[in-house]
């Protein structure tokens, strides 16, 4: 065998050249990612070329769009004519009910009504132009349509002083002071972005002082987690403890915000012994930690400690977002191996199947994942700001352009809240973990299809048979409720499903007494037959108030035995909230 075709010698000239070439390519793409905010130019170009080529070979579609453009111009001309003649100027097109950009009364007056109508008609035309193109793949169509919306949203008349009546009025009344204050705020944010500095945390909501204040102790620590045991507040507690597994891409105290909306505090008041995982905020030295490490050092290590400290043989586990996915994988592996310590599982806005993971999947393909891997190669982790950018694009009107209007053009200081303060307290993600979960869960959907391996053997949701309480939220852009609903079809469990109003975070943090809250509740299976999501939503009983009450009743119904004296706290490392949650 010659040196050329030897596969065992990594130092052959050919292999050395290939390794050097790969390093150059990786370094180049890592540098390029800083200019593209982590989006792969190649991936975007693939989507655009697919649309452009199929549009070029669709003369019928082109004719339809041409006719639509003429109709839109005719309608707009009539609208302007009615305005000139002082007749009732009924709009050509109404804004979407969820579009808050044009709610100010000034948009009903001219010339602002004309700006609005021109924009909405253009938006309607481009929506038609980027959908229904014969031969174009559905995935590429969704990306091109999404990209067109982002470009149009950036050009909306609501984003400019001269064409936004609300901002123009504020500018005149303040003599331009709003623009001066907005410019100062923009300069601060721009400088912070250039220096890659994190935004300072809110002084009103400090961890351990006003949020994350439920009394407890850190009773266990390893390299990835601190385990918090919360102090009991009732004379008797349920015999089986609760273990909460939050997502590793968030600080745990989303479930222990202010005392009035803390899920942890509420559970302790209902007589539960509660344990919480607090994930370490990884840095470059943690680049090699992957899914297996997070499962082993996360829920499995915590479960060992919980059972040892309480003496309970069964634990009720709660998983939030990706924490729920990781918990489901751990539960499937435990069921496969005959480990019966999990008595029930609650999944909060969590997914097992990622085929319908919402618009977040627009960013996930082989080209984009490879690009992200190259971007992470330089630091060993994905920075929180880069993750936040993708989530902000999903709700750009609310999270990007609304901020531009209110902070930079109107000079307003946003009202602070515990949820907003938590959202700014962002985390990082290790290179290997991020790569594995994107490839195995998003790209390959390995867990749902029975191809995800734990300790060398595959696991599947079909292994899970314990009772499940699953929660979806109506306006979730991260884990759409119909995706969370699939839990009933994927497992062999009896699944109770709650669909609550609100988004990915606000729908979960839905404490009793919160105004304007409601939820639908019901079983996913009926007579051993799976009910489609839309049919379930139509038939499920609607309740006013917080879903927490129904969940606690369900959780108590899963307990074996009568209430007992609270377990002793025992030896502790430090007081809650611990040290990992303070890492930035």
Rosetta blueprint (number, residue, H / E / L):
1 X L
2 X L
3 X L
4 X L
5 X L
6 X L
7 X L
8 X L
9 X L
10 X L
11 X L
12 X L
13 X H
14 X H
15 X H
16 X H
17 X H
18 X H
19 X H
20 X H
21 X H
22 X H
23 X H
24 X H
25 X H
26 X H
27 X H
28 X H
29 X H
30 X H
31 X H
32 X H
33 X H
34 X H
35 X H
36 X H
37 X L
38 X L
39 X L
40 X L
41 X H
42 X H
43 X H
44 X H
45 X H
46 X H
47 X H
48 X H
49 X H
50 X H
51 X H
52 X H
53 X H
54 X H
55 X H
56 X H
57 X L
58 X L
59 X H
60 X H
61 X H
62 X H
63 X H
64 X H
65 X H
66 X H
67 X H
68 X H
69 X H
70 X H
71 X H
72 X H
73 X H
74 X H
75 X H
76 X H
77 X H
78 X H
79 X H
80 X H
81 X H
82 X H
83 X H
84 X H
85 X L
86 X L
87 X L
88 X L
89 X L
90 X L
91 X L
92 X L
93 X L
94 X L
95 X L
96 X L
97 X L
98 X L
99 X L
100 X L
101 X L
102 X L
103 X L
104 X L
105 X H
106 X H
107 X H
108 X H
109 X L
110 X L
111 X L
112 X H
113 X H
114 X H
115 X H
116 X H
117 X H
118 X H
119 X H
120 X H
121 X H
122 X H
123 X H
124 X H
125 X H
126 X H
127 X H
128 X H
129 X H
130 X L
131 X L
132 X L
133 X L
134 X L
135 X L
136 X L
137 X L
138 X H
139 X H
140 X H
141 X H
142 X H
143 X H
144 X H
145 X H
146 X H
147 X H
148 X H
149 X H
150 X H
151 X H
152 X H
153 X H
154 X H
155 X L
156 X L
157 X H
158 X H
159 X H
160 X L
161 X L
162 X L
163 X L
164 X L
165 X H
166 X H
167 X H
168 X H
169 X H
170 X H
171 X H
172 X H
173 X H
174 X H
175 X L
176 X L
177 X H
178 X H
179 X H
180 X H
181 X H
182 X H
183 X H
184 X H
185 X H
186 X H
187 X H
188 X H
189 X H
190 X H
191 X H
192 X H
193 X H
194 X H
195 X L
196 X L
197 X L
198 X L
199 X L
200 X L
201 X L
202 X L
203 X L
204 X L
205 X L
206 X L
207 X E
208 X L
209 X L
210 X L
211 X E
212 X L
213 X L
214 X L
215 X L
216 X E
217 X E
218 X E
219 X E
220 X E
221 X E
222 X L
223 X L
224 X L
225 X E
226 X E
227 X E
228 X E
229 X E
230 X E
231 X L
232 X L
233 X L
234 X L
235 X L
236 X E
237 X E
238 X L
239 X L
240 X L
241 X L
242 X E
243 X E
244 X E
245 X E
246 X L
247 X L
248 X L
249 X L
250 X L
251 X L
252 X H
253 X H
254 X H
255 X H
256 X L
257 X L
258 X L
259 X H
260 X H
261 X H
262 X L
263 X H
264 X H
265 X H
266 X H
267 X H
268 X H
269 X H
270 X L
271 X L
272 X L
273 X L
274 X E
275 X E
276 X E
277 X E
278 X E
279 X E
280 X L
281 X L
282 X L
283 X L
284 X H
285 X H
286 X H
287 X L
288 X L
289 X L
290 X L
291 X H
292 X H
293 X H
294 X H
295 X H
296 X H
297 X H
298 X H
299 X H
300 X H
301 X H
302 X H
303 X H
304 X H
305 X H
306 X H
307 X H
308 X H
309 X H
310 X H
311 X L
312 X L
313 X L
314 X L
315 X E
316 X E
317 X E
318 X E
319 X E
320 X E
321 X L
322 X H
323 X H
324 X H
325 X H
326 X H
327 X H
328 X H
329 X H
330 X H
331 X H
332 X H
333 X H
334 X H
335 X H
336 X H
337 X H
338 X L
339 X L
340 X L
341 X L
342 X E
343 X E
344 X E
345 X E
346 X E
347 X E
348 X E
349 X L
350 X L
351 X L
352 X L
353 X L
354 X L
355 X L
356 X L
357 X L
358 X H
359 X H
360 X H
361 X H
362 X H
363 X H
364 X L
365 X L
366 X H
367 X H
368 X H
369 X H
370 X H
371 X H
372 X H
373 X H
374 X H
375 X H
376 X H
377 X H
378 X H
379 X H
380 X L
381 X E
382 X E
383 X L
384 X H
385 X H
386 X H
387 X H
388 X H
389 X H
390 X H
391 X H
392 X H
393 X H
394 X H
395 X L
396 X H
397 X H
398 X H
399 X H
400 X H
401 X H
402 X H
403 X H
404 X H
405 X H
406 X H
407 X H
408 X H
409 X H
410 X L
411 X L
412 X L
413 X L
414 X L
415 X L
416 X L
417 X L
418 X H
419 X H
420 X H
421 X H
422 X H
423 X H
424 X H
425 X L
426 X L
427 X L
428 X L
429 X E
430 X E
431 X H
432 X H
433 X H
434 X H
435 X H
436 X H
437 X H
438 X H
439 X H
440 X H
441 X H
442 X H
443 X H
444 X L
445 X L
446 X L
447 X L
448 X L
449 X L
450 X L
451 X L
452 X E
453 X E
454 X E
455 X L
456 X L
457 X E
458 X E
459 X E
460 X L
461 X H
462 X H
463 X H
464 X L
465 X L
466 X L
467 X E
468 X E
469 X E
470 X E
471 X E
472 X E
473 X E
474 X L
475 X L
476 X L
477 X L
478 X L
479 X L
480 X L
481 X H
482 X H
483 X H
484 X H
485 X H
486 X L
487 X H
488 X H
489 X H
490 X H
491 X L
492 X L
493 X L
494 X L
495 X E
496 X E
497 X E
498 X E
499 X E
500 X E
501 X L
502 X L
503 X L
504 X L
505 X L
506 X L
507 X L
508 X L
509 X L
510 X L
511 X L
512 X L
513 X L
514 X L
515 X L
516 X L
517 X L
518 X E
519 X E
520 X E
521 X E
522 X E
523 X E
524 X L
525 X E
526 X E
527 X L
528 X L
529 X E
530 X E
531 X L
532 X L
533 X H
534 X H
535 X H
536 X H
537 X H
538 X H
539 X H
540 X L
541 X E
542 X E
543 X E
544 X E
545 X L
546 X L
547 X H
548 X H
549 X H
550 X H
551 X H
552 X H
553 X H
554 X H
555 X H
556 X H
557 X H
558 X L
559 X L
560 X L
561 X L
562 X L
563 X L
564 X E
565 X E
566 X L
567 X L
568 X L
569 X L
570 X L
571 X L
572 X L
573 X L
574 X E
575 X E
576 X L
577 X L
578 X L
579 X L
580 X H
581 X H
582 X H
583 X L
584 X L
